[in-house]
Amino acid sequence: MPFQWRATALLATSLSLGAGLAACAHESPPEPGTTGVDTIPIAGPPARLTLNRGKDATPAFTPDGSGIWYAWEKLDRADHDLCLGLLPVGGGTRTREVCPANAAANPDSVNWNTFPAPHPDGRRIAWQTISANPDERADGSGGIILSSIGTLGDPSRYRTLARLPYQFAPGSTLHYYNQVMSLRWANDTTLVGIGTLVAEFSPAFNQPDTFYTGLELATITITRDSALTGFIPGTDSASGVTLGPAGAIYFTKNGDERVYRTTLAGGIVDTVFDFGPAGFARDPVYVDGAIWAVVGGDVSFLPYPNFTGRLQHDGGGELWRADSAGLTRIDNIYRWRRPAVSPDGHTLVIEGRDQVSGVTDLYLLRLN
């Protein structure tokens, strides 16, 4: 069988999700018991927060730091839906579950709800929703959703900020993004994330089925009646993003060991840290002058036939910290991805994949 490559976002349509989302009708048991992380370790391996037999991923703290929004896998579904859940920082069971499905898509298809981004005001939350079916993605069945916390569970109150696939402003790297990952609020009205290309390969080519490769940092700015999509100049090949003080944007690039800094408007791009021989850096988090990042591990950045340029495949890596004192490896037991820091800067939540079982759970680490 010949090698196949397809960028699934080839056509933008006018499908609307806002009024078409329906609550998920499939019930599932509550989150299995957790380890009850009453004491989060300062040193040593991060403490396991979830024990779900499915995937727990893309965590984000609530603005008051008491809870963690994240994506969790429904085990009662053969198609591995991902719903949103709210979990207390101290462990326990989910206190909220949100499972919107895309009515425009096949009701039996996979619906992923990921990368929750609670607004700093504590009253709203944005997230990414998308079908895992490539054909449905190409038809625009996905988007960035905004909802009031109080109306979560009422699909008629969701607002579609932007649809997938995206066609961004002229001058951006490729114009088309399949997804915008790692969403976070840069200010009261603007979301920043990684504009991502989904590239799918034939298993017969002996490569991973799907790559999620960052193209650049994307922005979604809410206006009174609509949302404006854009990008941050100078952030080509972005693989991670975090916010710093005074409007600073810190980011990493595919196939690169360095952490860079710019602003929401773009402009000058500075090199802040270099992880050097430790490996490619991604998923940075800024904490009080230090950068915590995923470095090395299960990552590649290679050219592939039928594609112009290189693609980064990321299965997670080691957790490192960089500051004025130098570089420190924190942990390499699991394959880490997508750390998020608490509002007070004291706690890190991160998704970790067990290298034996392949299961991904959430973990906590006290930073200071």
Disulfide bonds with the S-S distance in Angstrom:
Cys83-Cys99 2.21
